[in-house]
C-alpha cells in the first residue's frame, strides 16, 4: 500500500489534479466515455475559500471497477495539460446521496435556448429547475451541451420521462448525471430562473477596421436578431466590442454562431454573464 492517504480499496472515486482552469464536465465525460454510458455518476470540482478553482476534482463512478480502471489510464488532456489521476480514499460521507439531480443534454441544436427548456419542463411545477448551464469552449464557441439541475432526483426522473426538449432539426440526447456543485472553468452558470437573463455578448479579436455596421450586417445576413447597441471598448484598438440584444435568446444565439469577419479576421463571440 501507498502513503497514509486513507483506504482506497473499493473506492468508486478518483481524484484528478493539475487541471487547467478551462476544464469542463464534458472533457471528463468524453475522456472516460469508453467506460460506458452512465459510468460517471458525479463530478465535483474544488474551489478555495475565495471561489477560485484549485485545479482539482473528484469523479465518482457507478462501480469501484470503473474507478480502478480510470485511475490506471492517463488523465484527461485539456489544452495540452495532462491531469494527474489517482484513486481517492473512501470518504465517510461517500454514502450520502446527492440531493440534486442534473440531466446532461448533448448534441443540442443551436436553436435550443433557456426559454425552450423552461417551457418544455413547465409541467413539473414552479421551482423544479434550479440551474441551467450551457457549455462553451475557451473561444466562446457553443459545445452543444447543456446541464439542467432539478430540485430532486425524482423530479429529474420525471423530466427524463418527458423526453428531450425540441428545437431545430437535431434530436437532443439526455442522460442523468449527479452533480453536487457547479464545475469551475468553462461552464456558464445560468441566473436563477426568473431573474433577468444575459442579453449581452462580448466580441473579441475584432479587426481594427471593424465598425458597428459590420457587426449589424453580419447578424442581419445570418437572419437572426440584430444587436440594438454596440460599444467598442476604448476605441477600436483593444479589438473588443460589447453588443446588446433585445432578448436573451438573441444574445445566446449570437454567442453560438461564427463571429463577424473583416479582412479575413474573424472575431470570437461569447456571452458576458
Secondary structure, 3 states (H helix, E strand, C coil): CCCCCCCCCCCCEEEEECCCCCCCHHHHHHHCHHHCCCCEEEEEEEECCCCCEEEEEEEEECCHHHHHHHHHCCCCEECCEECEEEECCCCHHHHCCCCCEEEEEECCCCCCCHHHHHHHCHHHCCCCEEEEEEEECCCCCEEEEEEEEECCHHHHHHHHHHCCCCCCCCCCEEEEEECCCCCCCCEEECCCCCCCCCCEEEEECCCCCCCHHHHHHHHHHCCCCCCCEEEECCCCCCCCEEEECCCHHHHHHHHHCCCCEECCEECEEEECC
